Amino acid sequence: MRTLPLTLVCAALLGLSNTAIAQTKSQNESAIRGVVAAFAKSWNEPGMPGFGDLFTEDADFVVITGKWLKGRSEIVSYHKDLLADYYKGSRLVPEQVWVRFVHPDVAVAHVAWNASYTEDGKPQKRTALMTLTVTKQEGSWKIATAHNTLTGGPGSMGD
């Protein structure tokens, strides 16, 4: 008879534990989606405020042309130059975000984007699928790696 109350207590604790784990996962997923939203927000604002804060110091980023950027400062510098010239006035919109945890402090996020911009006075639109590896460091999620693949629009394989 004593094992029944103990079994009920263990089951209740396990249920609470699973609930806490699910809540933490949900909070972390929301935070990762927040990183994606902050990426787009920074892209869409002149000077890209806060862009560098989204990355780890030693982050890697492979852009749609295949150029491999190494380190936060190179990533920020490249993108600021890109937005000052080719993509000036562009608008980046995340369409869908999928998050998969590979460890409680490491996740892979796939982001379907679209970017609207003007080239030679004509409106253009490109789509891309970006894969991010995000890591939790000191309570904040940061992009450790990014690989952006052009999926549609000028320069894509479909054109």
Helices and strands as residue ranges (DSSP letters): H 3-43, G 52-54, E 55-62, E 68-70, H 72-84, E 91-103, E 106-119, E 122-137, E 140-152
